Amino acid sequence: MNTEEVRSGQTRLLSLPLQVNVELTGVCNIDPPCLFCSGKNFGHNYRPLDPAYLESYSHVLDRCEHVNEDSFGEPLSHPALVDLARRFTANGQVFSFVTNGLLLNQVKADRLAACGPRLGIHVSFNASTAETFYKLTGKSFSRVVDNVLYYVKTYREQNGGAAPDLILTFIVMKINRYEVHDFLRLTRDLGARALLAPLHDRPSVPLGHFGYDFVYEDEMLPYQELLRIGEEALALSRELGIDCLLQWTRLVTAPSAASRSREWLHLASSPGAFSSSRNTAARSSPAPTIVTPTAICGPPPWKRSGMARRPRTCAGRWRLATSPSSARITALPAPWSWRPAVGLPAVSRTTSPWERTTSTT
């Protein structure tokens, strides 16, 4: 019903959202932040959310299909993250979050693995060598690799040998452009899926420095080069038998034969926003094909330009946003419509290249 209402152009929905994005914390364990983290330039360092506050929205949270943790901080630094994951998955809902993987210790990994197939984890790698990883984050690459290896191991042990819903991400830029292929091989070895993404089109000044002179504008690659990298990556991923998604285009690869039996999750352009797509044609195709996601969008305006957050409506996904002084439900833009709710202020915005061509199929 939610999808039908949105596609018909309704500005006030009678149905509940399919997905709710929750921001638990603006605190990150990488401090100073990663060189490419534009969010910290905008001062998104809000304090951790008291989980009790979520009870105010339990009538929505407990009835939607998908709860996604979408903080500017590190979700695993929040003491309630694991308990929330277990709560929602035990309720039959999908729960997902994005992490740098450094805090994914064995205790947390064991408890998260017990959530089973309704848990989705998205780990930021952005490198395939310890040297590049340190230049970008100032942290240990081997620690992240070991943590992910253990999580996959304990997940398989607790779930009858099944693979976890795990995606490793790689933001392609000048410093790591030639590590893409090794990253895809690492993804295969870790038993995960790969997501390649571009730097955001909002250049910022790095707040950290780990021995590399990172100039944001210089690190951004031309779109044509991203297309070439994507073609090479898709070709290699087919050889390796892994799934690879490209965030700089509306086209993504279909699941490989090994994963067609699982529900495929398309990632929206906003990091961490998982959008479920039940594309039966893609799952039943005898060979990897190209499919268009049913829902994909860019980051909300305030994430792109630092503007104040305002409530607004869209298709299917809602954000529970928090700051030191306020907490509001706001919505991510839908690809086929952007209509302010009745009685709420309109939000001016610009579109990203991947938002300009829309689809409702």
Helices and strands as residue ranges (DSSP letters): H 2-7, E 19-22, G 39-42, G 51-57, H 58-61, E 66-69, G 75-77, H 81-90, E 94-99, H 106-113, G 116-118, E 119-124, H 130-137, H 141-158, E 165-172, G 174-179, H 180-190, E 193-198, H 216-219, H 223-240, E 244-246, E 252-253, G 257-259, E 264-267, E 274-277, H 280-284, E 290-291, H 301-305, E 317-322, E 327-331, G 353-355
